[in-house]
Amino acid sequence: MAQYYEIRIKGHLDESWADWFDSMSLSHQDNGETLLSGALPDQAALHGVLNRLRDLGIELISVNMV
């Protein structure tokens, strides 16, 4: 069963990167962070998103299952 996640990263990630993060939506926050949110089918998909962020050198702030 898919779970809904919110992933906060440091800085405003350009909208052109949205396709890299599967079905997650990308929104800029007023505090300078980017929020990736959406449903992922399983833990492997979550790790895939987190690995992409790591590979791009993007600083992770938080990951929450909501």
C-alpha positions in Angstrom: 0.0 0.0 0.0 1.3 3.4 -0.9 2.3 5.8 1.8 2.3 9.6 1.7 5.6 11.4 2.4 6.8 15.0 2.9 10.5 15.5 2.3 12.0 18.9 3.2 15.3 20.0 1.5 17.4 23.0 1.9 17.1 25.7 -0.8 14.7 26.2 -3.6 15.0 23.3 -6.1 14.2 24.4 -9.6 10.9 23.1 -11.0 12.7 21.4 -13.9 13.8 18.7 -11.4 10.3 17.6 -10.6 10.4 14.7 -13.1 13.4 13.3 -11.2 11.2 12.6 -8.1 8.6 10.2 -9.4 5.0 11.3 -8.6 6.0 13.8 -5.9 5.0 17.4 -6.2 7.6 20.1 -5.6 6.7 23.4 -3.8 8.9 26.3 -2.5 8.4 27.4 1.0 8.8 31.0 2.3 11.6 29.9 4.6 13.8 29.0 1.7 13.2 25.2 1.7 11.6 23.0 -0.9 8.9 20.5 0.0 8.6 17.3 -2.0 5.3 15.6 -1.2 3.3 12.7 -2.5 2.5 9.0 -2.4 5.3 6.4 -2.9 4.4 2.7 -3.4 7.0 1.3 -1.0 10.2 1.8 1.0 12.3 1.1 -2.1 10.7 4.0 -3.9 11.4 6.3 -0.9 15.1 5.2 -0.8 15.2 5.9 -4.6 14.1 9.5 -4.0 16.5 9.9 -1.1 19.4 8.5 -3.1 18.7 11.0 -5.9 18.8 13.8 -3.4 22.1 12.5 -2.1 23.6 12.0 -5.5 22.7 15.6 -6.4 24.4 16.9 -3.2 21.1 18.3 -1.9 20.9 18.8 1.9 18.0 16.9 3.5 16.2 18.5 6.3 13.4 16.0 7.2 11.4 13.0 6.0 7.9 12.5 7.4 5.3 9.9 6.7 1.9 11.6 7.0 
